[in-house]
Amino acid sequence: MSVEAIFREPGSYALVTEFAEGGSLWDLMGGEMPDEDRLALDEATVQAIAGQMIDGLAALHDNEIVHRDIKPQNVLLCDDVWKIADFGISKRMNNPVTGYTFQGAHTAPWAPPEQIQGAAAHPSADIYAWGRVVVFLLTGGTAVDAVADAPGAWRELLTACTSVVPEQRPEASAVQGSLGG
């Protein structure tokens, strides 16, 4: 998302970004519905959305930023492009934080197990969340085991992305390659 203005005050700051006239992925999937399964999107639509999301994550990771809160509500449609928003709990990888600021900050069911336990920010956390969001788009389900319901062509990639072992998750560039990006 393009930044239109930055406001800084002692101890806090705010970013004003472009307006997301198209809503969020959550809206697209029926965001007003309670936490129940939704209808899946077609694979071509998911391919386009997933590609735009992973391109955004690759750019963040290349700039040593971990978003830490990838979820359908934080992916917004702007000028026909799906963009990542809400950097409220993001971290710079090269600027470690001491102590437990935002320990356990996450949004279930999208966050990886290690983030829920308060682990340091790492790009693999965003890959896990990306995988969970893509599974949601493909299946309409949010259960941890919903990856088993993903179409066969997606299952291997999404299983790797949603591994409970962070070191087994691919990097964003590898995911881009798997998507043909």
N, C-alpha and C positions, 0 to 999 in steps of 0.2 A: 504494500500500500504506500502511496506517496505521502510524504509528510508535508503538510501545508503550513504548520506553525509549531513552535516549541515554546512552552512556558516553563520557566524555572523559578523556584522559590527555595529558600533554605530548607533542605530536607525532603524536597519533593519536586517533581516535574510532571508535565503533561504534554502529550503529542496530539496534535490535531491532524487527522488524516483525511484523505479523500472520502466522499460519501459512497457508501456501498448500497446503491439503489436496488440491487438484485437480491438482497437478503443473505441469509447464511445457508450452509448445507443443512443445518438443523431445520430451517424453514422449508427447504426443498423436500426434506424427508418427512414433513408433517410435524413440525416442531410443537404444535399445540397439543399433540396427543400425549397422554401419560406415558410412562416408561413401559412401553410394550413394543413388540415387533412391528415394523413398518413394511411397506412394499419395497422390494428391491428395485434399484435402477437398472437399466439395460447396460450391458458390458461396454458398449461404445461410449456412453455418457460417463461411466465410471473411469474408463481409460483416460478420457480428456481431463476430468477433474483430478484424478490421481497424479497424472503427469504434471499438471500445473502446481499441485501441492508439493510434490517432491522437488520440482525446480525451485520453489521458494525455500524449502528446507535446505537444499544443497547450497543456495546462496547464503543463507544464514550460517550454516556450518562452515562454509569457506571463509566467512568473516568471524569465525569463532564465537558464534552466538548459539545458545541452546534455547529454544522457545519454552519448553517445559509445560505447555498447556494446549497442545494440539487437540482439538475436538471439533465436532460439527458446528458448534456455535461460534467458533473463532476462525472459520473459513468463509469469507464473504465474496459475493459476486460484484465486481466493479468493471463496468465497460466490457462485459462478456468474458472476463478473466476471473478465475477463482484465486483469491489472495489470502494470505495468512494475516490475521489481526490479533490484537490484544497481547501485548508483550509485558503484561503486568508482573509475571514471575519469571521472565526470561533471565538468563545469566550469560555473562561473557566467560568463555572458557579460560582465557588468559588472565583473568582478574579474580582469583579465588577469593571466596568469602569465608572468613573465619567464623566459628560459632555455628549456630543453627538457624540462621535467618531463613524463613519460609520452609523450615523442616517439614517434610511431609506434604508440602503444597502440591496439590494435584486435583484432578477432576476424575472421579470414577464414572464410567468404566474405562476411560481412555488412557490413563497413566500407567506406566509400567510398575511392576512390583517394587523395584529398587527405589523408585522415586517416592512411592507411598511410605517407604521406610526411611526416607530422608537422605538418600545417597547424593553425592555431589553431582552437579549438572554434567551430562555427557550426551553427545549427539544420538547415541543409541536409544535414549529415552524418546526422542522425537520420532525415530524410526518405528519404535513400538506403537506409539500413538497413531502415527500415519497408518500403519497396518491395521490397527483396530478400526479407524475411521473408514478405510477402504472396505474392510469386511462388512461394516455396517451398511455402506452404500450398496454392496453387492448382494447382501442377504436380508437386510432390514433388521438384523438381530444385533444385540449388544452383549450377549453372553460370551464368556471367555472362550468357550468351545465353538462359537459360531464360525470360526475359520474352516471347520470341517464341512460347512455348508457352502463354502465359496466354490464357484465354478472351477473345474479341474485346472484350467490354464492359469488360474490365479493362486491356487492352493499352496503350491510349493513356495512361491515368493512370500506370500502372507504368513505362512507357517514360520519361515525364517525371520521375518520382520517382527513377529509377535512372540518370539522365543523368550522364555523367562530368564534366560542367560544372556545378559547384555553383550558379551563378547561374541556371541553367535549371530547377532543381528548384522545385516549388511550395512555398509555406508550408503549415504544418499546417492553418491555417484554410481554405485553398483545397482541400486534400485532404478535409477534413471536408465541405465543400460538395459536392464531387464524389461523396461517399459518401451524400449526403442527410442529413448530420448537422448 
